[in-house]
Amino acid sequence: MKKIIILLCIGFFAACAQAEEKEAKVLIVTNMGNITVKLYNETPQHRDNFLKLAAENVYDSLLFHRVIKQFMIQGGDPKSKYAKPEEKLGEGDLGYKVPAEIVYPKLFHKCGQLCAAREGDESNPSRASSASQFYIVTGKFFTDNELNKMELEKGIKLTAEQREAYKLQGGAPHLDGAYTVFGEVVKGMKVVHKIEMVMTDANDRPVKDVKIKYMKILKK
């Protein structure tokens, strides 16, 4: 009987430890300020891939090469490291993809979410993610009428949490369920919004480079 009780206690504490598993955090140091993101345990392949690239300094000196007001800021193109002014970017990658981990509707595109960029459905029906390119959602605010219209047009039903977030925080609901959301900004959204507002060219690339100096994995 004692053995059974001990085993049950071990199982209980193991379950609690797993439930309370802390999320890894990464500091993104840019020439416009610092951004701290946490990575979700619900998307382990994206989490581990991002941590691996950060540890290997892959993101050092890469640019936020695509910035769109009231939508998002995107970075991680390996070709951006040595890009010339006005050079079109966005097609660079690392030669592999990360399988989609779309945890919807739990994880959705509210403001501040860290998401994986990818090729379109036509060439990428499995919706696998780019190995290195990511975006941070800024988005826009929505009214109930706008959200109601979106539900009717797409034949979907937004959760109460989604509706509240899109009305009070803003976001990009048209991307929900189609891209992997694998983290969120926990510090530095002012920096994200500052980057969002920079002047851009016809290809949405900032006229003045917005550079990721380096990333640093923070202790859990």
C-alpha positions in Angstrom: 0.0 0.0 0.0 2.8 2.4 0.9 4.5 1.7 -2.5 1.2 2.5 -4.3 0.8 5.7 -2.4 4.4 6.7 -3.1 4.0 6.0 -6.9 0.8 8.0 -6.9 2.5 10.9 -5.2 5.4 10.8 -7.7 2.9 10.8 -10.6 1.0 13.7 -9.1 4.1 15.9 -8.6 5.4 15.0 -12.1 2.1 16.1 -13.6 2.2 19.3 -11.6 5.8 20.0 -12.7 4.8 19.4 -16.3 1.8 21.7 -16.0 4.0 24.4 -14.5 6.7 24.1 -17.1 8.1 27.5 -17.6 8.2 29.1 -21.1 11.6 30.0 -22.6 12.2 33.7 -23.2 14.4 35.3 -25.8 15.7 38.9 -25.8 15.8 40.5 -29.3 18.2 43.4 -29.3 17.6 45.8 -32.3 19.0 49.1 -33.3 15.7 50.7 -32.2 15.4 49.0 -28.8 14.9 45.7 -27.1 12.0 43.2 -27.4 11.5 40.2 -25.1 9.4 37.3 -26.3 8.3 34.1 -24.6 7.9 30.9 -26.6 4.9 28.6 -26.2 5.4 25.0 -25.0 2.3 24.1 -27.1 4.4 24.6 -30.3 7.6 22.7 -29.3 9.1 22.3 -32.8 8.9 26.1 -33.5 10.1 26.8 -29.9 13.1 24.6 -30.2 14.0 25.8 -33.7 13.9 29.4 -32.7 16.0 28.7 -29.6 18.5 26.8 -31.8 18.8 29.7 -34.3 19.2 32.2 -31.5 21.9 30.2 -29.8 23.8 29.8 -33.1 23.6 33.5 -33.7 21.8 33.0 -37.0 19.7 36.1 -36.4 22.6 38.4 -35.7 22.6 41.4 -38.1 19.5 40.4 -40.0 16.9 43.0 -40.8 13.2 43.5 -40.1 12.8 43.6 -43.9 9.0 43.9 -44.2 7.0 46.4 -42.1 3.3 47.2 -42.6 1.4 49.7 -40.4 -1.5 48.2 -38.5 -0.4 44.7 -39.5 3.0 43.4 -38.5 6.8 43.6 -38.6 8.7 40.7 -40.3 12.3 39.6 -40.1 14.6 36.6 -40.3 15.5 36.5 -44.0 19.2 35.3 -44.1 19.8 37.3 -47.3 19.1 40.5 -45.4 22.4 40.4 -43.6 24.3 41.8 -46.5 21.4 43.3 -48.4 22.0 46.4 -50.5 19.7 49.5 -50.0 16.4 49.0 -51.8 17.1 45.3 -52.5 13.9 43.3 -52.4 13.9 40.8 -49.6 11.7 38.0 -48.2 12.7 34.9 -50.2 15.7 33.9 -48.2 15.6 30.8 -46.1 17.8 28.1 -44.5 16.9 25.1 -46.7 14.3 23.4 -44.5 10.9 24.0 -43.1 9.2 23.5 -39.7 6.0 21.5 -39.7 2.9 23.5 -39.0 1.8 23.7 -35.3 -1.4 25.6 -35.6 -3.0 25.5 -32.2 -6.3 27.3 -33.0 -8.4 28.8 -31.5 -6.3 28.8 -28.4 -3.4 30.7 -30.1 -4.6 33.4 -32.4 -3.3 36.6 -34.0 -3.9 39.3 -31.4 -1.4 42.2 -31.1 2.0 41.1 -29.9 1.9 37.5 -31.1 5.1 36.0 -32.5 4.3 33.9 -35.6 6.1 32.0 -38.3 6.1 33.3 -41.9 5.6 30.8 -44.7 5.0 30.3 -48.4 1.5 30.4 -49.7 -1.0 27.6 -49.7 -0.6 26.9 -53.4 3.0 25.9 -53.1 2.8 24.9 -49.5 -0.6 23.1 -48.8 0.7 21.7 -45.5 1.3 25.3 -44.3 4.8 24.4 -43.1 6.7 27.4 -41.7 9.9 29.1 -42.9 12.9 27.9 -40.9 13.9 31.4 -39.9 11.4 34.1 -41.0 9.0 35.3 -38.3 6.6 38.2 -37.7 5.2 40.1 -34.8 1.6 41.1 -35.0 0.6 44.8 -34.5 -2.7 44.7 -36.3 -5.7 47.1 -36.0 -8.7 47.4 -33.7 -12.0 45.9 -34.8 -15.6 46.7 -33.9 -18.3 44.1 -33.2 -19.9 44.9 -36.6 -16.6 44.2 -38.4 -16.1 41.0 -36.5 -19.7 39.9 -37.2 -19.1 40.6 -40.9 -15.9 38.6 -40.9 -17.7 35.6 -39.2 -20.4 35.6 -41.9 -18.0 36.0 -44.8 -15.6 33.2 -43.6 -18.3 31.0 -42.0 -16.4 31.0 -38.7 -17.3 31.6 -35.1 -14.9 33.7 -33.0 -14.5 32.9 -29.3 -15.3 35.4 -26.7 -11.6 35.7 -25.9 -10.8 36.5 -29.6 -13.5 39.1 -29.9 -12.4 40.9 -26.7 -8.7 40.8 -27.8 -9.4 42.1 -31.3 -11.6 44.9 -30.0 -9.3 46.0 -27.1 -5.8 45.0 -28.2 -6.1 44.7 -31.9 -4.7 42.1 -34.2 -4.9 40.3 -37.6 -7.8 37.9 -37.4 -7.7 37.1 -41.1 -4.6 35.1 -40.5 -6.1 32.9 -37.8 -5.9 29.2 -38.3 -3.5 29.5 -41.2 -0.2 30.4 -39.7 1.7 29.0 -36.6 1.6 31.3 -33.6 4.4 30.2 -31.4 5.1 33.0 -28.9 4.3 36.5 -27.7 6.0 39.7 -26.8 6.2 40.1 -23.0 8.3 43.3 -23.0 9.1 45.9 -25.6 5.8 46.4 -27.5 6.6 50.1 -27.6 9.7 49.2 -29.6 7.6 47.0 -31.9 5.2 49.9 -32.5 8.1 52.2 -33.1 9.4 49.9 -35.8 5.9 49.6 -37.2 5.9 53.3 -37.9 9.1 53.7 -39.8 9.1 54.9 -43.4 9.1 52.1 -45.9 9.6 51.7 -49.7 7.3 50.2 -52.3 8.2 46.7 -51.1 7.4 47.5 -47.5 11.1 47.5 -46.6 12.2 50.2 -44.1 14.1 53.0 -45.9 16.5 53.0 -43.0 17.5 49.6 -41.9 16.0 48.2 -38.8 18.5 45.6 -37.6 18.5 42.7 -35.2 21.8 43.2 -33.5 21.6 39.8 -31.7 19.3 37.6 -29.7 20.0 36.2 -26.3 18.2 33.3 -24.6 17.1 34.3 -21.1 17.2 31.9 -18.2 13.8 30.3 -17.3 
